[in-house]
Amino acid sequence: MTDFEKLGHNLKKHWGYDSFRPNQRDIMHSMLANEDSLAVLPTGGGKSLCFQIPALVKDGTCLVISPLIALMRDQVEQLKKRGISAAALSSGLFREETETILSNFVNGVYKLLYVSPERLQSKTFREYLVNAKLSFLAVDEAHCISQWGYDFRPAYLNIGEIREIFPDLPIMALTASATPKVQKEIQEKLQLRSKNIFQASFVRPNLSFSAFETEDKGRKMLEILKSVPGSSIVYVQSRKSASLWADWLKQNGIRANFYHAGLGHKDRESRQSEWIKGNNRILVATNAFGMGIDKGDVRTVIHAEISAQPEAYYQEAGRAGRDGEKAYAIALFNRQEFKDMRARIELNFPALEFIRSVYEKLGVYLKLAIGSGEMASFDFKIEDFCQTYKLQPGPAFQALRKLESAGYISFSDGFFQASRFRFRVSSSMLYDAQVRNKDTEQISKALLRLYGGELFSDFSDIQEGDLAKVSGESLDWVVEMLNKLTASELGTYNPQKNNPQVSLLTPRLLAGNLDINPNLLKQLRKNEIERLDIIEKYLLLEKGCRSVFLANYFGETQAADCGICDHCLKEKKKEKPDTIAYYKPIILNSLKQEKTMSKLESEFRPNEKEMLRDCVRFLLSEEIILSGEGNILSLASGKKKSRFSL
């Protein structure tokens, strides 16, 4: 079997798919040919597989650079479930866990190792890196390397230095959204040697975009949700809005819940699971929700509060209709929001002196001496921090975010790390200990039964409750035994963390030595305002296809009208009055008995189907006919008209 054949073999073996999505195979072939490449694949385009499958085929470890801790951990967990050896080196790990991962990395245990861009600057990591065998470098969220990108991370600028250590190492850069200007900067900063750009179309033929200016968003939202069956995400900009809108929807008879990063891990997991299963139809969420979520049958994504960034809006809207069936991306807005968003952008960029002050207070709060604290993690409640130093939470939060983007700290207000365990002795030494102690034997057998021999070489996530069930003992007994294994140096048990975390990525500095360029902050602020201007133009667009507008923003200049956005449908109404006049009475007569669209189509000649569908869309938009559960078409006469009208 050739390496190229192994790609399809691994796709089927580990993921169960029979074929690749558009562009995936070409991107993978480029990597097997040791060529650099840039993949621009919109949300749902299968970016991760583009580097995960070649990593299984090529010798060595694929080093994956990612800025998102939660996404790193989620992907590692999914890979392990598929029998693929992977690890994530992120902030929040105990020192022994970090050392274990680095040792395994050098010894070639992993096919993929995920690291944050800030980790690349660690002296310890560099010492291990030079002794590792890499297959290639995958740079996820590559737009973060560009100051024109919507989520600029200065630490990404250091990725190109890997070329100095591994001059022949191929690089695959991936992003879901990059304008031509950003694409050019990605290629330059990563020193890509090949101009291989693989870009999927930003036009989603099944996704209907629309925008409604309204002072009564609730009424319009209900109209939409009652008219379009199926699951939905409602995006908002704050945690308070998420809970308020969810409560309002429930009061109006719609199963809904809310999701944001401030919820506990179990709450987030439960609410996400209930929504995926369909037990809750609507999830009202901040932008903390959606990354890595695989749910194809989302029929509507409604932005009750609009994002200020076209890239973020497109990614969030693109979570609708991934199954290829008709779906809607709807934005609800009013003019006051534009003023509010501009004011919010001003607050998002506090003065440099204030950022320095917050950094200095953070060091004192964490009781760290100058020059100490590198890669150390701490439980951190911003409310207590702000009360201690009499800071306003909003500006303090934004200052912490700027310190994070500059690569000095990692700050997570929705942090969760599962309990983890590994044996510190060989299997033979563990057996000797089991012979001497019945409790050691019981807990060790339970661990090995549930998590296997991997525990001898690497830390694994564990569930104390599962161990209690397998061992037949209480939860307290399990925790006691795990701590005893640690005390006797047979293993290491790290209990779960579920508090907000802050980690120092560099030794603590004097605040005056922070390298934060004020001119860069001004440029980033200017970029944000320009993006807001684009969003405003999109929402206030009076004519022209909305899909084409978004595609043009991302550099796709040859996109054709989608035919299904609100503006395209309005044009169709104007263009085909004769067609509608001809087919309308025939359709209405046929629908005296309710029937599916396919049944209706069977009553017409094949060459009439497109004109028939145009007429049906018009009649639906005018609420002359209705489409109910199971896409059953019926006459609207005598029925309550609550249909969603484009």
Secondary structure per residue as TSV (DSSP state, phi and psi in degrees):
chain	resnum	aa	ss	phi	psi
A	1	M	-	360.0	126.6
A	2	T	-	-75.4	164.7
A	3	D	H	-60.3	-36.1
A	4	F	H	-67.0	-36.8
A	5	E	H	-69.4	-31.2
A	6	K	H	-64.7	-26.5
A	7	L	H	-58.6	-53.0
A	8	G	H	-64.8	-36.5
A	9	H	H	-61.2	-45.4
A	10	N	H	-70.6	-34.0
A	11	L	I	-58.4	-45.1
A	12	K	I	-72.7	-44.1
A	13	K	I	-64.3	-46.9
A	14	H	I	-97.6	-28.1
A	15	W	I	-114.1	-14.1
A	16	G	-	78.4	11.6
A	17	Y	-	-93.6	147.0
A	18	D	S	-92.7	-21.3
A	19	S	S	-146.1	159.7
A	20	F	-	-86.9	156.8
A	21	R	-	-79.1	164.9
A	22	P	T	-53.6	136.9
A	23	N	T	81.0	-24.6
A	24	Q	H	-59.3	-48.2
A	25	R	H	-63.5	-41.7
A	26	D	H	-63.7	-39.9
A	27	I	H	-63.9	-43.2
A	28	M	H	-66.8	-40.1
A	29	H	H	-62.3	-38.0
A	30	S	H	-61.1	-40.2
A	31	M	H	-69.1	-39.8
A	32	L	H	-64.8	-24.5
A	33	A	T	-87.5	7.7
A	34	N	T	61.2	34.5
A	35	E	-	-101.0	146.6
A	36	D	-	-72.4	152.1
A	37	S	E	-154.7	155.9
A	38	L	E	-122.8	119.5
A	39	A	E	-108.7	118.9
A	40	V	E	-111.9	95.8
A	41	L	-	-120.4	115.3
A	42	P	-	-57.4	164.4
A	43	T	T	-46.9	131.8
A	44	G	T	86.5	4.7
A	45	G	S	-85.8	-1.5
A	46	G	-	79.4	44.9
A	47	K	H	-62.5	-45.8
A	48	S	H	-59.0	-39.7
A	49	L	H	-62.7	-26.1
A	50	C	H	-61.9	-30.0
A	51	F	H	-107.1	-24.9
A	52	Q	H	-68.5	-41.2
A	53	I	H	-73.0	-45.9
A	54	P	H	-58.7	-30.6
A	55	A	H	-62.0	-30.7
A	56	L	H	-76.0	-24.9
A	57	V	H	-88.8	-40.0
A	58	K	S	-82.6	152.0
A	59	D	S	-72.5	144.8
A	60	G	S	96.4	-171.1
A	61	T	E	-108.0	132.1
A	62	C	E	-82.0	121.5
A	63	L	E	-91.4	117.6
A	64	V	E	-106.4	120.7
A	65	I	E	-94.8	123.2
A	66	S	-	-143.0	140.5
A	67	P	S	-89.2	-6.0
A	68	L	-	-110.0	107.2
A	69	I	H	-59.9	-46.3
A	70	A	H	-61.0	-40.6
A	71	L	H	-69.6	-38.9
A	72	M	H	-56.9	-50.7
A	73	R	H	-65.9	-37.7
A	74	D	H	-64.1	-43.8
A	75	Q	H	-67.1	-38.9
A	76	V	H	-63.3	-42.3
A	77	E	H	-61.5	-43.8
A	78	Q	H	-65.8	-39.1
A	79	L	H	-64.3	-42.8
A	80	K	H	-62.9	-38.3
A	81	K	H	-62.6	-25.9
A	82	R	T	-93.0	9.2
A	83	G	T	79.9	21.9
A	84	I	-	-107.7	130.1
A	85	S	-	-77.6	118.3
A	86	A	E	-151.4	160.4
A	87	A	E	-152.2	160.0
A	88	A	E	-124.4	126.8
A	89	L	E	-103.5	93.9
A	90	S	-	-126.5	170.2
A	91	S	T	-66.7	157.0
A	92	G	T	96.7	-8.6
A	93	L	-	-81.4	148.5
A	94	F	-	-71.8	156.4
A	95	R	H	-56.0	-43.7
A	96	E	H	-64.3	-35.3
A	97	E	H	-63.7	-44.9
A	98	T	H	-60.6	-45.1
A	99	E	H	-63.6	-38.4
A	100	T	H	-63.7	-45.7
A	101	I	H	-62.6	-43.9
A	102	L	H	-64.5	-40.5
A	103	S	H	-63.3	-45.2
A	104	N	H	-64.0	-36.0
A	105	F	H	-59.1	-49.8
A	106	V	H	-64.9	-33.6
A	107	N	T	-84.2	4.9
A	108	G	T	74.7	24.7
A	109	V	-	-70.5	-35.7
A	110	Y	-	-97.6	144.7
A	111	K	S	-85.5	-27.2
A	112	L	E	-139.2	133.9
A	113	L	E	-124.0	120.4
A	114	Y	E	-93.4	131.9
A	115	V	E	-138.5	155.0
A	116	S	-	-80.4	156.6
A	117	P	G	-62.4	-31.2
A	118	E	G	-65.7	-30.4
A	119	R	G	-61.7	-28.4
A	120	L	G	-61.4	-24.5
A	121	Q	G	-87.0	-7.3
A	122	S	-	-69.2	128.9
A	123	K	H	-59.9	-41.7
A	124	T	H	-61.7	-45.3
A	125	F	H	-63.3	-41.3
A	126	R	H	-60.5	-37.9
A	127	E	H	-63.2	-38.2
A	128	Y	H	-75.4	-39.5
A	129	L	H	-57.5	-42.4
A	130	V	T	-65.9	-18.0
A	131	N	T	-101.5	3.1
A	132	A	S	-93.0	156.7
A	133	K	-	-103.6	111.0
A	134	L	E	-98.7	142.5
A	135	S	E	-87.1	-46.2
A	136	F	E	-169.0	172.2
A	137	L	E	-110.7	126.4
A	138	A	E	-110.6	121.9
A	139	V	E	-107.7	99.1
A	140	D	T	-83.1	156.0
A	141	E	T	51.7	47.1
A	142	A	G	-63.9	-17.9
A	143	H	G	-62.7	-17.8
A	144	C	G	-65.2	-13.5
A	145	I	G	-81.3	-13.3
A	146	S	-	-103.1	132.5
A	147	Q	T	-70.2	-11.0
A	148	W	T	-91.6	-10.9
A	149	G	S	-71.4	159.4
A	150	Y	T	-81.4	-4.4
A	151	D	T	-141.3	55.7
A	152	F	-	-59.2	130.6
A	153	R	-	-126.6	106.4
A	154	P	G	-52.2	-30.4
A	155	A	G	-61.4	-23.9
A	156	Y	G	-64.4	-24.2
A	157	L	G	-65.5	-19.0
A	158	N	G	-86.4	-7.3
A	159	I	G	-63.3	-35.6
A	160	G	G	-59.7	-21.4
A	161	E	G	-64.2	-21.8
A	162	I	H	-61.1	-28.0
A	163	R	H	-61.0	-30.1
A	164	E	H	-70.1	-31.5
A	165	I	H	-83.4	-41.0
A	166	F	-	-126.0	79.3
A	167	P	T	-62.2	-24.5
A	168	D	T	-100.1	4.2
A	169	L	-	-73.1	122.5
A	170	P	-	-71.8	149.7
A	171	I	E	-123.1	132.5
A	172	M	E	-114.5	116.9
A	173	A	E	-102.3	137.8
A	174	L	E	-135.2	141.5
A	175	T	E	-155.5	153.2
A	176	A	S	-90.0	-14.0
A	177	S	-	-157.3	116.6
A	178	A	-	-151.6	124.6
A	179	T	-	-71.3	165.0
A	180	P	H	-54.2	-37.5
A	181	K	H	-63.3	-42.4
A	182	V	H	-69.6	-39.8
A	183	Q	H	-58.4	-43.3
A	184	K	H	-62.4	-42.0
A	185	E	H	-69.7	-35.3
A	186	I	H	-58.4	-47.1
A	187	Q	H	-62.7	-40.1
A	188	E	H	-70.5	-47.8
A	189	K	H	-70.8	-31.1
A	190	L	T	-88.7	-2.1
A	191	Q	T	56.8	43.4
A	192	L	-	-66.1	129.2
A	193	R	S	-86.8	-21.8
A	194	S	S	-111.8	143.8
A	195	K	-	-94.8	45.1
A	196	N	-	-84.1	102.6
A	197	I	E	-111.6	120.5
A	198	F	E	-110.1	111.0
A	199	Q	E	-125.2	120.3
A	200	A	-	-80.5	156.7
A	201	S	-	-65.4	142.0
A	202	F	S	-87.9	-0.1
A	203	V	-	-89.2	121.0
A	204	R	-	-100.5	105.8
A	205	P	T	-63.5	-18.9
A	206	N	T	-99.8	-1.8
A	207	L	E	-106.5	116.9
A	208	S	E	-93.3	116.0
A	209	F	E	-92.0	140.4
A	210	S	E	-153.3	159.7
A	211	A	E	-141.2	137.8
A	212	F	E	-128.1	122.5
A	213	E	E	-84.5	119.8
A	214	T	-	-153.0	145.7
A	215	E	S	-93.0	-7.9
A	216	D	-	-122.0	75.6
A	217	K	H	-64.3	-33.9
A	218	G	H	-60.9	-46.1
A	219	R	H	-61.5	-45.1
A	220	K	H	-66.4	-38.8
A	221	M	H	-62.7	-44.5
A	222	L	H	-62.1	-41.3
A	223	E	H	-58.6	-43.6
A	224	I	H	-67.6	-49.5
A	225	L	H	-67.0	-30.4
A	226	K	H	-78.4	-19.9
A	227	S	H	-93.7	-29.6
A	228	V	S	-113.6	106.2
A	229	P	-	-66.7	164.2
A	230	G	S	104.7	178.8
A	231	S	E	-70.4	153.3
A	232	S	E	-147.7	151.5
A	233	I	E	-115.5	132.3
A	234	V	E	-111.9	115.8
A	235	Y	E	-94.0	135.6
A	236	V	-	-132.8	175.6
A	237	Q	S	-104.4	-6.8
A	238	S	S	-143.0	158.2
A	239	R	H	-63.9	-40.2
A	240	K	H	-61.7	-43.9
A	241	S	H	-61.9	-38.3
A	242	A	H	-59.8	-48.1
A	243	S	H	-69.5	-38.0
A	244	L	H	-65.0	-45.4
A	245	W	H	-67.2	-38.6
A	246	A	H	-62.6	-44.2
A	247	D	H	-62.2	-41.1
A	248	W	H	-63.8	-42.1
A	249	L	H	-64.1	-41.2
A	250	K	H	-63.4	-39.2
A	251	Q	H	-63.7	-23.0
A	252	N	T	-101.9	22.2
A	253	G	T	81.7	17.9
A	254	I	-	-114.6	129.6
A	255	R	-	-67.8	115.4
A	256	A	E	-147.9	156.4
A	257	N	E	-148.0	173.1
A	258	F	E	-121.8	161.1
A	259	Y	E	-147.0	130.5
A	260	H	-	-157.7	169.9
A	261	A	T	-68.5	-16.8
A	262	G	T	-79.6	-9.2
A	263	L	S	-74.3	154.4
A	264	G	-	-66.0	159.3
A	265	H	H	-57.1	-46.2
A	266	K	H	-62.2	-39.7
A	267	D	H	-62.6	-45.7
A	268	R	H	-62.4	-45.4
A	269	E	H	-61.1	-45.1
A	270	S	H	-64.4	-45.8
A	271	R	H	-68.4	-38.8
A	272	Q	H	-63.6	-44.3
A	273	S	H	-64.1	-44.4
A	274	E	H	-62.1	-37.1
A	275	W	H	-70.7	-44.7
A	276	I	H	-60.4	-39.1
A	277	K	H	-73.8	-15.5
A	278	G	T	91.9	4.2
A	279	N	S	-71.2	-29.6
A	280	N	S	-116.7	123.2
A	281	R	S	-74.6	-40.2
A	282	I	E	-116.0	135.1
A	283	L	E	-118.6	117.0
A	284	V	E	-92.5	120.9
A	285	A	E	-141.0	154.3
A	286	T	-	-84.7	-178.0
A	287	N	T	-70.4	0.3
A	288	A	T	-69.5	-15.1
A	289	F	S	-105.5	140.8
A	290	G	-	124.4	-30.8
A	291	M	T	-65.5	120.0
A	292	G	T	83.1	1.9
A	293	I	-	-80.3	127.2
A	294	D	-	-110.6	85.3
A	295	K	-	-134.6	108.2
A	296	G	T	-79.9	-24.7
A	297	D	T	-96.5	33.2
A	298	V	E	-75.7	117.3
A	299	R	E	-89.1	-29.0
A	300	T	E	-138.8	140.4
A	301	V	E	-119.7	118.9
A	302	I	E	-112.9	124.8
A	303	H	E	-94.3	98.6
A	304	A	S	-74.7	-25.3
A	305	E	S	-133.4	120.0
A	306	I	-	-76.6	145.1
A	307	S	-	-73.8	150.2
A	308	A	S	-87.3	0.8
A	309	Q	-	-125.1	125.5
A	310	P	H	-57.5	-37.9
A	311	E	H	-63.2	-46.6
A	312	A	H	-66.4	-41.6
A	313	Y	H	-60.5	-45.6
A	314	Y	H	-64.4	-41.6
A	315	Q	H	-63.3	-44.3
A	316	E	H	-68.0	-44.7
A	317	A	H	-61.6	-34.6
A	318	G	T	-69.8	-1.8
A	319	R	T	-81.4	-1.1
A	320	A	S	-92.3	141.4
A	321	G	-	68.3	31.7
A	322	R	T	-70.7	-12.9
A	323	D	T	-81.4	-0.1
A	324	G	S	88.7	-7.2
A	325	E	S	-84.6	163.5
A	326	K	-	-56.8	133.2
A	327	A	E	-147.2	165.8
A	328	Y	E	-126.5	136.8
A	329	A	E	-117.2	111.3
A	330	I	E	-122.1	130.9
A	331	A	E	-110.9	128.4
A	332	L	E	-109.4	130.8
A	333	F	E	-152.7	164.7
A	334	N	-	-140.4	164.3
A	335	R	H	-64.0	-31.5
A	336	Q	H	-60.6	-30.1
A	337	E	H	-60.9	-34.5
A	338	F	H	-62.3	-41.7
A	339	K	H	-65.1	-42.2
A	340	D	H	-63.6	-40.1
A	341	M	H	-68.7	-36.2
A	342	R	H	-64.9	-39.3
A	343	A	H	-65.5	-36.9
A	344	R	H	-66.1	-38.1
A	345	I	H	-62.0	-40.1
A	346	E	H	-59.8	-42.3
A	347	L	H	-69.0	-27.0
A	348	N	T	-73.2	-8.6
A	349	F	S	-126.2	75.4
A	350	P	-	-65.9	162.5
A	351	A	-	-63.1	148.9
A	352	L	H	-58.0	-40.1
A	353	E	H	-64.1	-34.6
A	354	F	H	-68.4	-39.7
A	355	I	H	-61.5	-43.9
A	356	R	H	-61.8	-40.0
A	357	S	H	-64.7	-42.0
A	358	V	H	-64.4	-39.9
A	359	Y	H	-62.6	-43.6
A	360	E	H	-63.6	-43.4
A	361	K	H	-65.5	-35.2
A	362	L	H	-63.2	-43.2
A	363	G	H	-60.9	-41.9
A	364	V	H	-67.4	-42.5
A	365	Y	H	-60.4	-37.3
A	366	L	T	-87.9	-0.2
A	367	K	T	59.1	47.6
A	368	L	-	-108.1	133.6
A	369	A	-	-78.2	155.3
A	370	I	T	-57.7	132.3
A	371	G	T	90.4	-3.3
A	372	S	-	-112.4	172.9
A	373	G	-	94.7	1.6
A	374	E	T	-59.7	126.9
A	375	M	T	65.1	14.0
A	376	A	-	-84.5	144.9
A	377	S	E	-120.1	146.9
A	378	F	E	-140.0	144.4
A	379	D	E	-62.6	138.4
A	380	F	-	-148.9	115.2
A	381	K	-	-106.7	112.8
A	382	I	H	-63.0	-29.6
A	383	E	H	-61.9	-44.4
A	384	D	H	-67.9	-40.0
A	385	F	H	-59.1	-46.4
A	386	C	H	-67.9	-38.8
A	387	Q	H	-65.4	-39.6
A	388	T	H	-60.6	-40.9
A	389	Y	H	-110.3	13.5
A	390	K	T	52.8	51.4
A	391	L	-	-105.9	148.2
A	392	Q	-	-74.9	129.1
A	393	P	H	-56.9	-41.4
A	394	G	H	-60.1	-58.3
A	395	P	H	-60.6	-37.7
A	396	A	H	-63.9	-41.9
A	397	F	H	-60.6	-44.7
A	398	Q	H	-67.1	-34.7
A	399	A	H	-64.3	-41.6
A	400	L	H	-63.1	-39.0
A	401	R	H	-64.8	-38.6
A	402	K	H	-68.4	-36.7
A	403	L	H	-64.9	-34.4
A	404	E	H	-69.3	-47.4
A	405	S	H	-65.7	-25.0
A	406	A	T	-82.5	-6.2
A	407	G	T	90.0	16.8
A	408	Y	S	-94.4	-31.6
A	409	I	E	-138.4	164.6
A	410	S	E	-119.7	126.6
A	411	F	E	-127.2	122.9
A	412	S	E	-131.4	119.0
A	413	D	T	-95.4	4.7
A	414	G	T	-131.4	43.4
A	415	F	-	-78.6	141.1
A	416	F	-	-148.1	130.4
A	417	Q	B	-129.0	118.5
A	418	A	-	-64.5	159.7
A	419	S	-	-59.9	143.4
A	420	R	E	-135.2	151.4
A	421	F	E	-149.7	150.1
A	422	R	E	-151.8	150.7
A	423	F	E	-80.3	142.3
A	424	R	S	-102.0	-0.7
A	425	V	S	-123.5	167.3
A	426	S	-	-73.5	167.8
A	427	S	H	-63.6	-35.6
A	428	S	H	-68.8	-39.5
A	429	M	H	-68.0	-35.6
A	430	L	H	-65.3	-39.0
A	431	Y	H	-61.2	-43.1
A	432	D	H	-59.9	-40.7
A	433	A	H	-67.5	-35.3
A	434	Q	H	-65.2	-39.0
A	435	V	H	-62.0	-35.8
A	436	R	H	-81.9	-21.4
A	437	N	-	-142.4	119.7
A	438	K	H	-64.2	-40.5
A	439	D	H	-64.1	-40.9
A	440	T	H	-60.4	-41.7
A	441	E	H	-62.5	-43.4
A	442	Q	H	-65.5	-48.0
A	443	I	H	-71.4	-35.6
A	444	S	H	-65.9	-42.0
A	445	K	H	-64.7	-38.3
A	446	A	H	-64.2	-42.8
A	447	L	H	-61.4	-47.5
A	448	L	H	-68.9	-34.3
A	449	R	H	-65.0	-41.1
A	450	L	H	-82.8	-36.1
A	451	Y	H	-121.5	-5.2
A	452	G	-	75.4	-176.9
A	453	G	G	-69.3	-10.0
A	454	E	G	-59.0	-23.7
A	455	L	G	-62.4	-19.5
A	456	F	G	-79.5	-17.9
A	457	S	T	-117.9	-18.9
A	458	D	S	-152.5	156.3
A	459	F	-	-72.2	141.8
A	460	S	E	-127.8	146.2
A	461	D	E	-65.1	136.8
A	462	I	-	-130.0	158.5
A	463	Q	-	-119.0	113.4
A	464	E	H	-59.7	-35.5
A	465	G	H	-63.1	-39.5
A	466	D	H	-66.3	-38.8
A	467	L	H	-64.3	-36.1
A	468	A	H	-63.8	-41.6
A	469	K	H	-65.1	-45.0
A	470	V	H	-67.3	-39.2
A	471	S	H	-83.0	-16.8
A	472	G	T	75.3	18.7
A	473	E	S	-115.1	176.4
A	474	S	-	-78.5	164.1
A	475	L	H	-63.7	-39.8
A	476	D	H	-61.2	-40.0
A	477	W	H	-62.6	-42.8
A	478	V	H	-60.1	-48.0
A	479	V	H	-62.5	-40.8
A	480	E	H	-61.8	-43.5
A	481	M	H	-69.0	-38.0
A	482	L	H	-64.1	-39.6
A	483	N	H	-67.4	-34.3
A	484	K	H	-68.1	-37.8
A	485	L	H	-61.1	-37.0
A	486	T	H	-69.1	-45.4
A	487	A	H	-63.0	-34.4
A	488	S	T	-86.8	3.4
A	489	E	T	62.7	25.0
A	490	L	S	-83.5	-25.3
A	491	G	E	-158.2	178.8
A	492	T	E	-130.0	122.6
A	493	Y	E	-112.8	120.4
A	494	N	E	-113.6	106.4
A	495	P	-	-61.8	160.3
A	496	Q	-	-64.5	151.7
A	497	K	B	-113.1	135.3
A	498	N	-	-140.0	22.0
A	499	N	S	-105.8	155.1
A	500	P	-	-53.4	144.3
A	501	Q	E	-126.0	147.8
A	502	V	E	-131.1	136.1
A	503	S	E	-126.3	139.8
A	504	L	E	-88.7	126.3
A	505	L	S	-93.4	-11.9
A	506	T	S	-134.2	162.6
A	507	P	-	-57.8	148.2
A	508	R	-	-60.8	132.5
A	509	L	-	-108.3	163.4
A	510	L	-	-65.6	136.8
A	511	A	G	-55.2	-33.9
A	512	G	G	-69.4	-14.5
A	513	N	G	-94.3	1.9
A	514	L	-	-63.3	132.4
A	515	D	-	-96.5	78.5
A	516	I	-	-120.5	116.1
A	517	N	-	-80.0	115.3
A	518	P	H	-62.7	-32.6
A	519	N	H	-66.8	-34.5
A	520	L	H	-66.0	-41.3
A	521	L	H	-59.7	-40.7
A	522	K	H	-64.1	-40.5
A	523	Q	H	-66.7	-41.6
A	524	L	H	-64.2	-39.0
A	525	R	H	-63.2	-43.3
A	526	K	H	-61.3	-40.9
A	527	N	H	-60.6	-41.4
A	528	E	H	-63.2	-41.2
A	529	I	H	-65.0	-40.4
A	530	E	H	-63.7	-38.1
A	531	R	H	-66.7	-39.2
A	532	L	H	-62.2	-38.1
A	533	D	H	-59.5	-40.1
A	534	I	H	-64.6	-44.5
A	535	I	H	-60.7	-41.3
A	536	E	H	-62.9	-42.3
A	537	K	H	-63.0	-40.0
A	538	Y	H	-62.8	-46.1
A	539	L	H	-68.2	-36.1
A	540	L	T	-92.0	7.1
A	541	L	-	-53.9	126.2
A	542	E	-	-93.9	-27.5
A	543	K	S	-155.3	164.3
A	544	G	S	98.0	153.3
A	545	C	-	-71.8	131.3
A	546	R	H	-68.7	-37.9
A	547	S	H	-62.1	-40.7
A	548	V	H	-65.2	-40.2
A	549	F	H	-57.1	-47.8
A	550	L	H	-68.1	-42.2
A	551	A	H	-61.6	-41.3
A	552	N	H	-61.9	-37.9
A	553	Y	H	-59.3	-36.4
A	554	F	T	-90.1	11.7
A	555	G	T	91.0	6.4
A	556	E	-	-91.8	94.1
A	557	T	T	-87.8	-13.4
A	558	Q	T	-102.8	14.6
A	559	A	-	-64.7	138.7
A	560	A	-	-93.2	154.6
A	561	D	-	-53.9	138.5
A	562	C	-	-73.6	-30.2
A	563	G	S	84.9	-6.2
A	564	I	-	-129.7	-2.5
A	565	C	S	-75.5	172.6
A	566	D	H	-59.7	-40.0
A	567	H	H	-70.9	-41.4
A	568	C	H	-62.4	-39.6
A	569	L	H	-67.5	-36.3
A	570	K	H	-63.3	-40.6
A	571	E	H	-65.0	-38.1
A	572	K	H	-64.1	-35.6
A	573	K	H	-61.4	-38.4
A	574	K	H	-72.9	-35.9
A	575	E	H	-76.1	-27.6
A	576	K	-	-126.1	50.6
A	577	P	H	-65.1	-34.9
A	578	D	H	-67.7	-40.9
A	579	T	H	-60.6	-47.3
A	580	I	H	-63.7	-42.8
A	581	A	H	-60.2	-34.8
A	582	Y	H	-75.4	-47.5
A	583	Y	H	-84.2	-24.5
A	584	K	H	-54.6	-52.8
A	585	P	H	-64.8	-34.0
A	586	I	H	-64.8	-44.4
A	587	I	H	-65.8	-44.9
A	588	L	H	-62.7	-38.2
A	589	N	H	-65.9	-41.0
A	590	S	H	-66.2	-34.2
A	591	L	T	-86.5	14.4
A	592	K	T	-62.1	-23.7
A	593	Q	S	-115.1	123.9
A	594	E	-	-59.1	144.8
A	595	K	E	-161.2	163.6
A	596	T	E	-77.3	165.5
A	597	M	H	-62.8	-40.5
A	598	S	H	-64.9	-36.6
A	599	K	H	-66.4	-40.8
A	600	L	H	-63.5	-43.6
A	601	E	H	-61.5	-32.5
A	602	S	T	-65.3	-15.2
A	603	E	T	-88.2	-1.8
A	604	F	S	-122.1	163.3
A	605	R	-	-70.8	150.9
A	606	P	G	-53.8	-39.0
A	607	N	G	-75.0	-2.4
A	608	E	G	-97.9	-7.2
A	609	K	H	-60.1	-42.7
A	610	E	H	-65.4	-42.9
A	611	M	H	-66.5	-36.2
A	612	L	H	-62.4	-45.1
A	613	R	H	-64.3	-39.0
A	614	D	H	-59.0	-42.9
A	615	C	H	-68.3	-40.4
A	616	V	H	-62.5	-42.5
A	617	R	H	-60.9	-40.4
A	618	F	H	-63.9	-45.6
A	619	L	H	-65.3	-35.1
A	620	L	H	-67.0	-44.4
A	621	S	H	-65.7	-29.7
A	622	E	T	-89.8	3.2
A	623	E	T	60.3	29.5
A	624	I	S	-82.3	-34.1
A	625	I	E	-126.4	163.7
A	626	L	E	-124.7	155.2
A	627	S	E	-121.0	114.2
A	628	G	-	-102.4	-160.4
A	629	E	G	-57.0	137.8
A	630	G	G	74.4	13.9
A	631	N	G	58.8	35.0
A	632	I	E	-79.9	123.7
A	633	L	E	-87.2	140.7
A	634	S	E	-151.4	164.3
A	635	L	E	-73.3	143.3
A	636	A	-	-83.2	-15.1
A	637	S	T	-55.5	125.4
A	638	G	T	82.3	-1.2
A	639	K	S	-109.8	155.5
A	640	K	-	-66.7	126.4
A	641	K	-	-91.1	102.0
A	642	S	-	-132.2	28.0
A	643	R	-	-80.5	145.3
A	644	F	-	-70.8	119.2
A	645	S	-	-108.0	122.2
A	646	L	-	-77.6	360.0
